[in-house]
């Protein structure tokens, strides 16, 4: 039942919402939510005002607790007055787009219809933010940038959305690899935006410093913001700042410190509330023992299949995640992440994403040419840690000749050193030392080829053929059909790179005596030689 103020006290309702606004602008978002939740629990308002309270409460939870945000906004759908419906629907679409909810497109269409029915500047900007969030979720960063550029955040009619617009613009600049532009925007935003924006600005600053390779400064800023925050930190900002510290710890050779930070962070376990913690999972990919974080890494992959947004601001973590999954023997998930990087690169054709996608693809396919192309692209991107990572993986490729591998390892070590990544630098130097004592690296060979690639059955077939047996004799000797023998012969020829029985016989006779075939169920008698 409505209390003594009832739904007929618009002054109380307006005063309450104004108080919540002031708390949010002062960076006290949790207090603002508590105020709105207490009023909602008191049940003093009518249906329309309750719907408005739920909508505002849902918007307040949008960054840190998307599940609660979507719940409150869903409850508000039926009761919000028509003139506020567009803003409420657009906010729900914005939250859904950020987390990659399957209903995001339907919610965007609904918000568009509501906006057309009751035009209002704030609702229009909120709808634009939702559409930009959807574009970012699919990796279409330039599209999101164009949408955000069309809004003047200084216009009085959209003052309430100015913080979100400017923060999203900085996110787009980082995702495009425009690090100098992002630095200028951050410098301008600190004195210009209210306290509510400071944690996000500090997180973006730390991520920018990581991307360009200023690791000591990134760690110092993140540590200061976590230890002595100017305003209370929300879940997403705290996770992002902790992720900065985790990555720096791994890159500087302090894995135990990184693991302790991850253990203290305690990410949420279920989607969509797991999305604000995604930066922690991406940072965990730098652990030299990825099996310690198997579940966390798998959760990140699941989230990236829904939305690319967590990866955009820390794009250099993409290939590191692929590498971690390959070390875990999880080629399927590694391929899924590489495909996501390729999708973003296709929609965001800039050197940064071209290089990262090529790096990931080169790791999955073990293709040195893809790694070389990635290095060339990343040289133009200004992302020094990403370049060093690609150089080191090029040096590690078994299909790269010794001089190129050593040059890549040494350049990687030098770049890591300039970034302050002392742990990564030592890794590159150790690999260079390993190459330095290597007398000879084998000539490049495609994976899955050579004598070692033959199965036991294929080795038996090859042994009989090299001895002079016909296919019919091989089939009889091994109790196989002639069609099965044909299949094995094609596989043997392909793996050994031969085109005739004579080439096979020469190669087979020249093989090391100490490495006989794994299976010769009946060693081929030399009486076959010349038969058939």
Secondary structure, 3 states (H helix, E strand, C coil): CCCCCCCCCHHHHHHHHHHHHHHHHCCCHHHHHHHHHHHHHHCCCCHHHHHHHHHHHHHHCCCCCHHHHHHHHHHHCCCCCHHHHHHHHHHHHHHHHHHCCCCHHHHHHHHHHHHHHCCCHHHHHHHHHHHHHHHHHCCCHHHHHHHHHCCCCCCHHHHHHHHHHHHHHHHHHHHCCCHHHHHHHHHHHHHHCCHHHHHHHHHHHHHHHHHHCCHHHHHHHHHHHHHCCCCCCCHHHHHHHHHHHHHHHHHCCCHHHHHHHHHHHCCCCCCCCCHHHHHHHHHHCCCCCHHHHHHHHHHHHHHHHHCCHHHHCCCCHHHHHHHHHHHCCCHHHHHHHHHHHHHHHHHCCCHHHHHHHHHHHHHHHCCHHHHHHHHHHHCCCCCHHHHHHHHHHHHHCCCCCHHHHHHHHHHHHHHHHHHCCHHHHHHHHHHHHHHHCCCCCCCCCCCCCCHHHCCHHHHHHHHHHHCCCCHHHHHHHHCCCHHHHHHHHHHHHHHHCCCCHHHHHHHHHHCCCCCCCCCCCCCCCHHHCCCC
